Amino acid sequence: MGPETSTRNVGRVPLVDEKGDEGAETETAERASMFASFAVPAFRVIWLGTFFYYLAIFSGMIARGALAKDLGGDNAALGLVTLAFGAVSIVMTPIGGVLADRLAKRRVMILSTLLIGLTSGGLAVTELFDITEFWMLIVASGAQAAGFALLVPARMAFTIDIVGPKLIPNAVALAQISMNSNRVIGPALGAVFIGVSWLGYAGIYLFGAVLSFVAAGCFFALDAGEPKPGRVQRAPLAELADGIRYVRSVPSVRLVVTLAVLVTMVGFPYVAFLPSVSEDFFGRGPEGFAQLSLVGALGGLAAGFLVARTVLAQGPRVQVVSGVVLAVGLVFLASASNFVVALVAAAIVGASTAGFQSMNATLALSLSDADYHGRIQSIMSFGFSLFGLVSYPLGLLADSIGLRPTLVGMGVAVGLLVIVAEVRWREFRTALVPAAG
């Protein structure tokens, strides 16, 4: 895949191999240190706060998946908890994007992080008193979805404001490293908590609450992150409609965002079914779920370091390759004959999802105007919202025809989406050649 040459991209990081001063400056910036964005103090603060709340998230996911399996008992129950996340995200994601573009980003980040912390604290209390019920997991999942829907667009837009356009690929990749390192650390800690009787699920959730409050404290150290002076304020729905019109009007952004949403919706629900892969396929229980999550995170972490060194002009290629590998990895996971093979498949899927997600954000933000970054990030987050909605019917399908055929179907669907997107973009670039000449 490759982006178009368009007058809409004037002033942004070029994504094609161009000659001239602008292309040379971009190439120099992209080949800078893997940790170039850490030279910006405010980025270090955001990264540290992000590290803490990701650690809270991924340690808590072990408890949520295991509790959902214990209290609900089947794949549909796992999907239903994720459905709650997706349903709330559908409503809150566009609101988060609009707020990120029109309010002080620091305030949005702090309030949303505190909401996540309070939710974890509430589950810690119910576990301490042994009164947790399945509906509480659904409510907590929805509340955390609201927090994420508000937090992610504001954090991403603030990050890009801080580092500037030339460091977008590096900053996004470093953010992915923060997430994927905690996909390693979080499940490991979760497994330790589960294995210690006096800690258990309550300990995990209490730990997550404390980390979330620490993350909010980090964000207090940032500047306000006010919108640009003189920005025209309109009604929230008008702001949202304007963001959608913008995405539709820029073909490169439209294709990147569409592919991101669809592949995330169809492919990423595999995460919801890892507890069943562990227990139903191999009889490993929560410990096996933690191990599958761990190796998937290690694959994602390795991919994150590679993407941090990737030249932006290669981004579309990384996106396509990652999508194809994700498709193959899902089929491989479905056909795993033993737990060791499943671990290898989980590592492949983890690496490919990290590469795909990093390049989606990099491409979309690099191709678009800064005034729309919050809304574009929120639109891309619809993929995760829809992934939540799709997880429940996929869970019902898995209960009906089996989880292995369901995972195969997900892999095939991802592969077809990537192939169609690649063909469409090649046609688009071919059509642009005469005009560019």
C-alpha positions as CSV (number, residue, x, y, z in Angstrom):
1,M,0.0,0.0,0.0
2,G,1.1,3.5,-0.6
3,P,-0.4,6.9,0.0
4,E,-1.4,9.4,-2.6
5,T,0.4,12.6,-3.5
6,S,-2.2,15.3,-2.7
7,T,-2.4,18.9,-2.0
8,R,-4.2,17.9,1.2
9,N,-0.9,16.6,2.5
10,V,1.0,19.9,2.3
11,G,2.7,20.7,5.6
12,R,2.6,17.1,6.7
13,V,5.3,14.4,6.8
14,P,5.5,13.0,3.3
15,L,4.8,9.3,3.0
16,V,6.2,8.7,-0.4
17,D,9.8,8.5,-1.5
18,E,10.3,12.0,-2.7
19,K,13.5,14.0,-3.5
20,G,14.2,17.4,-2.1
21,D,14.8,19.1,1.2
22,E,11.5,18.1,2.8
23,G,12.0,14.4,2.0
24,A,15.6,14.5,3.2
25,E,14.7,16.2,6.5
26,T,12.0,13.6,7.1
27,E,14.3,10.7,6.3
28,T,16.9,12.1,8.7
29,A,14.3,12.5,11.5
30,E,13.0,9.0,10.9
31,R,16.5,7.5,11.1
32,A,17.1,9.2,14.5
33,S,17.5,7.3,17.7
34,M,14.9,4.7,18.5
35,F,14.2,6.7,21.6
36,A,14.3,10.1,20.0
37,S,10.9,11.2,21.4
38,F,12.2,10.8,25.0
39,A,14.3,13.9,24.4
40,V,11.0,15.8,24.9
41,P,10.3,16.2,28.6
42,A,6.5,16.2,28.3
43,F,6.6,13.1,26.3
44,R,8.5,11.3,29.0
45,V,5.8,12.3,31.5
46,I,3.0,11.0,29.2
47,W,4.9,7.8,28.5
48,L,5.4,7.2,32.3
49,G,1.8,7.8,33.1
50,T,0.8,5.6,30.2
51,F,3.1,2.9,31.4
52,F,1.4,2.8,34.8
53,Y,-2.2,2.6,33.5
54,Y,-1.3,0.0,30.9
55,L,0.2,-2.1,33.7
56,A,-3.1,-1.7,35.6
57,I,-5.1,-2.7,32.6
58,F,-3.2,-5.8,31.6
59,S,-2.8,-7.2,35.1
60,G,-6.5,-6.7,35.6
61,M,-7.3,-8.5,32.3
62,I,-6.2,-11.7,33.8
63,A,-8.7,-11.4,36.6
64,R,-11.5,-10.2,34.3
65,G,-11.1,-13.1,31.9
66,A,-10.7,-15.7,34.6
67,L,-13.6,-14.3,36.6
68,A,-15.9,-14.2,33.6
69,K,-15.1,-17.8,32.8
70,D,-15.7,-18.8,36.5
71,L,-18.9,-16.8,36.9
72,G,-20.4,-17.2,33.4
73,G,-19.0,-20.6,32.4
74,D,-18.9,-20.4,28.6
75,N,-17.6,-18.6,25.5
76,A,-20.7,-16.5,25.3
77,A,-20.0,-15.2,28.8
78,L,-16.5,-14.1,27.8
79,G,-18.0,-12.4,24.8
80,L,-20.7,-10.7,26.8
81,V,-18.2,-9.0,29.1
82,T,-16.4,-7.7,26.0
83,L,-19.7,-6.7,24.4
84,A,-20.3,-4.4,27.3
85,F,-17.0,-2.7,26.7
86,G,-17.9,-2.4,23.0
87,A,-21.4,-1.1,23.5
88,V,-20.2,1.7,25.8
89,S,-17.3,2.5,23.5
90,I,-19.6,3.0,20.5
91,V,-21.3,5.8,22.4
92,M,-18.3,7.3,24.2
93,T,-15.6,7.1,21.5
94,P,-16.9,9.9,19.3
95,I,-17.4,12.0,22.5
96,G,-13.8,11.4,23.4
97,G,-12.6,12.5,20.0
98,V,-14.6,15.7,20.1
99,L,-13.5,16.5,23.7
100,A,-9.8,15.9,22.8
101,D,-10.0,18.5,20.0
102,R,-12.0,21.1,22.0
103,L,-11.0,20.9,25.7
104,A,-7.8,20.9,27.7
105,K,-6.3,17.5,27.0
106,R,-4.7,17.2,30.5
107,R,-8.1,17.5,32.2
108,V,-9.6,14.8,30.0
109,M,-6.7,12.5,30.6
110,I,-6.8,12.9,34.4
111,L,-10.5,12.4,34.8
112,S,-10.7,9.4,32.5
113,T,-7.7,7.8,34.3
114,L,-9.4,8.4,37.7
115,L,-12.6,6.7,36.4
116,I,-10.5,3.6,35.4
117,G,-8.9,3.6,38.9
118,L,-12.2,3.9,40.7
119,T,-13.7,1.0,38.7
120,S,-10.7,-1.3,39.6
121,G,-11.1,-0.2,43.2
122,G,-14.8,-1.1,43.2
123,L,-14.0,-4.6,42.0
124,A,-11.3,-4.9,44.6
125,V,-13.9,-4.2,47.3
126,T,-16.4,-6.7,46.0
127,E,-13.7,-9.4,45.8
128,L,-12.5,-8.6,49.4
129,F,-16.1,-9.2,50.6
130,D,-16.7,-12.1,48.2
131,I,-19.8,-10.6,46.7
132,T,-18.7,-10.2,43.1
133,E,-21.4,-11.3,40.6
134,F,-21.3,-11.6,36.8
135,W,-23.3,-8.4,36.2
136,M,-20.7,-6.4,38.2
137,L,-18.0,-7.5,35.6
138,I,-20.3,-6.2,32.9
139,V,-20.8,-2.9,34.6
140,A,-17.1,-2.5,35.3
141,S,-16.2,-3.4,31.7
142,G,-18.6,-0.6,30.5
143,A,-17.2,1.9,32.9
144,Q,-13.6,1.2,31.9
145,A,-14.7,1.5,28.2
146,A,-15.9,5.0,29.0
147,G,-12.6,5.8,30.5
148,F,-10.6,4.5,27.6
149,A,-12.8,6.2,25.0
150,L,-12.1,9.5,26.7
151,L,-8.4,8.9,27.5
152,V,-6.9,7.5,24.2
153,P,-7.8,10.3,21.8
154,A,-6.7,13.0,24.2
155,R,-3.5,11.2,25.0
156,M,-2.6,10.6,21.4
157,A,-3.5,14.1,20.2
158,F,-1.5,15.6,23.1
159,T,1.5,13.3,22.2
160,I,1.5,14.5,18.6
161,D,1.2,18.2,19.7
162,I,4.2,17.7,22.0
163,V,6.6,15.8,19.7
164,G,5.7,17.4,16.4
165,P,5.0,15.8,13.0
166,K,8.5,14.4,12.3
167,L,8.6,12.3,15.4
168,I,5.1,10.8,15.0
169,P,6.3,7.3,14.0
170,N,8.8,7.2,16.8
171,A,6.3,8.5,19.4
172,V,3.6,6.0,18.3
173,A,6.0,3.1,18.4
174,L,7.3,4.0,21.8
175,A,3.7,4.2,23.0
176,Q,3.2,0.7,21.6
177,I,6.3,-0.5,23.5
178,S,4.8,0.9,26.7
179,M,1.6,-1.1,26.0
180,N,3.3,-4.3,24.9
181,S,5.9,-4.3,27.7
182,N,3.0,-4.3,30.1
183,R,1.3,-7.1,28.2
184,V,4.4,-9.0,29.3
185,I,4.6,-7.7,32.9
186,G,0.8,-7.4,33.6
187,P,-0.1,-11.1,32.9
188,A,3.0,-12.2,34.8
189,L,1.9,-10.2,37.8
190,G,-1.7,-11.4,37.4
191,A,-0.5,-15.0,37.5
192,V,1.5,-14.3,40.6
193,F,-1.5,-12.6,42.3
194,I,-3.8,-15.5,41.3
195,G,-1.4,-18.0,42.7
196,V,-1.1,-16.3,46.1
197,S,-4.3,-17.1,48.1
198,W,-4.3,-14.0,50.3
199,L,-3.9,-11.7,47.2
200,G,-6.1,-13.3,44.5
201,Y,-8.4,-11.2,42.3
202,A,-8.8,-8.6,45.0
203,G,-5.1,-8.0,45.1
204,I,-5.0,-7.5,41.3
205,Y,-7.8,-5.0,41.2
206,L,-6.4,-3.1,44.2
207,F,-3.0,-3.0,42.5
208,G,-4.7,-1.6,39.3
209,A,-6.5,1.1,41.2
210,V,-3.3,2.4,42.9
211,L,-1.5,2.4,39.5
212,S,-4.3,4.3,37.9
213,F,-4.2,7.0,40.5
214,V,-0.4,7.2,40.1
215,A,-0.8,7.6,36.4
216,A,-3.3,10.5,37.0
217,G,-0.7,12.1,39.2
218,C,1.8,12.0,36.4
219,F,-0.6,13.7,34.1
220,F,-1.0,16.5,36.6
221,A,2.6,17.5,35.8
222,L,1.8,18.3,32.1
223,D,0.7,21.6,30.7
224,A,-3.0,22.1,30.1
225,G,-2.9,21.1,26.5
226,E,-5.4,23.8,25.4
227,P,-6.8,23.8,21.8
228,K,-5.1,26.1,19.4
229,P,-6.0,29.8,20.0
230,G,-8.7,31.1,17.7
231,R,-10.1,27.6,17.0
232,V,-13.7,27.9,16.0
233,Q,-16.0,26.2,18.5
234,R,-19.1,24.5,17.2
235,A,-21.7,22.2,18.7
236,P,-20.2,18.7,19.6
237,L,-22.3,16.9,17.0
238,A,-21.2,19.4,14.3
239,E,-17.6,18.8,15.4
240,L,-18.1,15.1,15.0
241,A,-19.7,15.4,11.6
242,D,-16.9,17.6,10.4
243,G,-14.4,15.0,11.5
244,I,-16.2,12.3,9.6
245,R,-16.4,14.5,6.5
246,Y,-12.7,15.1,6.7
247,V,-11.9,11.4,6.8
248,R,-14.1,10.7,3.9
249,S,-12.6,13.6,1.9
250,V,-9.0,12.5,2.1
251,P,-8.7,9.1,0.3
252,S,-5.5,8.0,2.0
253,V,-6.9,8.7,5.5
254,R,-10.2,7.1,4.6
255,L,-8.5,3.8,3.4
256,V,-6.2,3.6,6.4
257,V,-9.0,4.2,8.9
258,T,-11.4,1.8,7.2
259,L,-8.9,-1.0,7.1
260,A,-7.9,-0.3,10.7
261,V,-11.5,-0.5,11.9
262,L,-12.5,-3.6,10.0
263,V,-9.4,-5.7,10.8
264,T,-9.6,-4.7,14.5
265,M,-13.3,-5.6,14.5
266,V,-12.8,-9.0,12.9
267,G,-9.4,-10.1,14.0
268,F,-8.7,-8.7,17.5
269,P,-11.6,-10.6,19.3
270,Y,-9.3,-13.6,19.5
271,V,-8.1,-12.0,22.8
272,A,-11.5,-12.6,24.4
273,F,-11.3,-16.3,23.6
274,L,-7.7,-17.0,25.0
275,P,-9.2,-18.3,28.3
276,S,-11.1,-20.9,26.3
277,V,-8.1,-21.7,24.2
278,S,-6.2,-22.4,27.4
279,E,-8.9,-24.3,29.2
280,D,-11.0,-26.0,26.5
281,F,-8.2,-26.9,24.1
282,F,-5.4,-27.9,26.6
283,G,-6.9,-27.9,30.1
284,R,-4.5,-25.2,31.4
285,G,-6.9,-22.9,33.1
286,P,-6.0,-19.3,34.2
287,E,-2.3,-20.1,34.3
288,G,-2.4,-21.1,30.6
289,F,-4.3,-18.0,29.7
290,A,-1.6,-15.9,31.4
291,Q,1.1,-17.7,29.5
292,L,-0.6,-17.2,26.2
293,S,-1.1,-13.6,27.0
294,L,2.6,-13.4,28.0
295,V,4.1,-14.8,24.8
296,G,1.7,-12.7,22.7
297,A,2.9,-9.6,24.5
298,L,6.5,-10.6,24.0
299,G,5.8,-10.9,20.2
300,G,4.1,-7.5,20.3
301,L,7.1,-6.0,22.3
302,A,9.6,-7.3,19.7
303,A,7.4,-5.8,16.9
304,G,7.2,-2.5,18.7
305,F,11.0,-2.1,18.8
306,L,11.2,-3.0,15.1
307,V,8.5,-0.5,14.2
308,A,10.3,2.2,16.2
309,R,13.1,1.9,13.7
310,T,10.9,1.7,10.7
311,V,11.2,4.5,8.1
312,L,7.7,6.1,7.7
313,A,7.8,5.5,3.9
314,Q,7.8,1.8,4.6
315,G,4.7,2.1,6.9
316,P,2.1,1.0,4.4
317,R,4.2,-2.1,3.6
318,V,4.5,-2.9,7.4
319,Q,0.7,-2.5,7.7
320,V,0.0,-5.0,4.9
321,V,2.5,-7.6,6.0
322,S,1.3,-7.3,9.6
323,G,-2.3,-7.9,8.5
324,V,-1.4,-11.0,6.4
325,V,0.7,-12.4,9.3
326,L,-2.2,-11.8,11.7
327,A,-4.5,-13.8,9.3
328,V,-2.0,-16.7,9.2
329,G,-1.4,-16.5,12.9
330,L,-5.1,-16.9,13.7
331,V,-5.4,-20.0,11.5
332,F,-2.2,-21.4,13.1
333,L,-3.7,-20.8,16.6
334,A,-6.9,-22.5,15.6
335,S,-5.1,-25.6,14.4
336,A,-2.6,-25.9,17.3
337,S,-2.3,-29.5,18.2
338,N,-0.6,-28.9,21.6
339,F,0.1,-26.0,24.0
340,V,3.6,-25.3,22.8
341,V,2.3,-24.8,19.2
342,A,-0.4,-22.5,20.6
343,L,2.2,-20.4,22.4
344,V,4.1,-20.0,19.1
345,A,0.9,-19.0,17.4
346,A,0.1,-16.5,20.2
347,A,3.5,-14.9,19.7
348,I,2.9,-14.5,16.0
349,V,-0.5,-13.0,16.5
350,G,0.8,-10.7,19.2
351,A,3.6,-9.4,17.0
352,S,1.3,-8.9,14.0
353,T,-1.4,-7.0,15.9
354,A,1.3,-4.7,17.4
355,G,2.8,-3.9,14.0
356,F,-0.6,-3.4,12.5
357,Q,-1.9,-1.2,15.2
358,S,1.3,1.0,15.3
359,M,1.3,1.6,11.6
360,N,-2.4,2.4,11.5
361,A,-1.9,5.2,14.0
362,T,1.3,6.4,12.4
363,L,-0.2,6.6,8.9
364,A,-3.5,8.1,9.9
365,L,-2.0,10.9,12.1
366,S,0.8,11.6,9.6
367,L,-1.6,12.0,6.7
368,S,-4.1,14.2,8.5
369,D,-4.3,17.8,9.8
370,A,-3.5,18.3,13.5
371,D,-6.9,19.9,14.2
372,Y,-8.5,16.6,13.5
373,H,-6.2,14.2,15.4
374,G,-8.5,13.6,18.3
375,R,-11.5,12.9,16.2
376,I,-9.5,10.7,13.8
377,Q,-8.1,8.7,16.7
378,S,-11.6,8.3,18.1
379,I,-12.9,7.1,14.7
380,M,-10.1,4.5,14.5
381,S,-11.0,3.4,18.1
382,F,-14.4,2.4,16.7
383,G,-12.6,-0.8,15.6
384,F,-12.1,-1.7,19.3
385,S,-15.7,-0.7,20.0
386,L,-17.0,-3.0,17.3
387,F,-14.5,-5.7,18.3
388,G,-16.4,-5.7,21.6
389,L,-19.7,-5.9,19.9
390,V,-18.6,-8.7,17.6
391,S,-17.1,-10.7,20.4
392,Y,-20.5,-11.8,21.7
393,P,-21.9,-13.2,18.5
394,L,-18.5,-14.8,17.8
395,G,-18.8,-16.4,21.2
396,L,-22.2,-17.7,20.3
397,L,-20.8,-19.0,17.0
398,A,-17.9,-20.7,18.8
399,D,-20.3,-22.4,21.2
400,S,-22.3,-23.6,18.2
401,I,-19.7,-24.7,15.7
402,G,-16.6,-24.8,17.8
403,L,-13.9,-22.3,18.6
404,R,-11.3,-23.7,16.2
405,P,-13.5,-23.1,13.1
406,T,-14.5,-19.7,14.4
407,L,-10.8,-18.7,14.7
408,V,-10.1,-19.9,11.2
409,G,-13.0,-17.9,9.8
410,M,-11.6,-14.8,11.6
411,G,-8.2,-15.3,10.0
412,V,-9.6,-15.8,6.6
413,A,-11.7,-12.6,6.9
414,V,-8.7,-10.6,8.0
415,G,-6.7,-11.9,5.0
416,L,-9.4,-10.9,2.6
417,L,-9.7,-7.4,4.0
418,V,-6.0,-6.7,3.7
419,I,-5.9,-8.0,0.1
420,V,-8.9,-5.9,-0.9
421,A,-7.3,-2.8,0.7
422,E,-4.0,-3.4,-1.0
423,V,-5.7,-3.8,-4.4
424,R,-7.7,-0.6,-3.9
425,W,-4.7,1.4,-2.9
426,R,-2.7,0.2,-5.9
427,E,-5.5,1.2,-8.2
428,F,-5.7,4.6,-6.4
429,R,-1.9,5.2,-6.8
430,T,-2.0,4.2,-10.5
431,A,-4.8,6.7,-11.1
432,L,-2.7,9.5,-9.5
433,V,0.4,8.9,-11.7
434,P,-0.7,10.9,-14.7
435,A,-1.9,13.9,-12.5
436,A,1.4,13.8,-10.6
437,G,3.4,13.8,-13.9
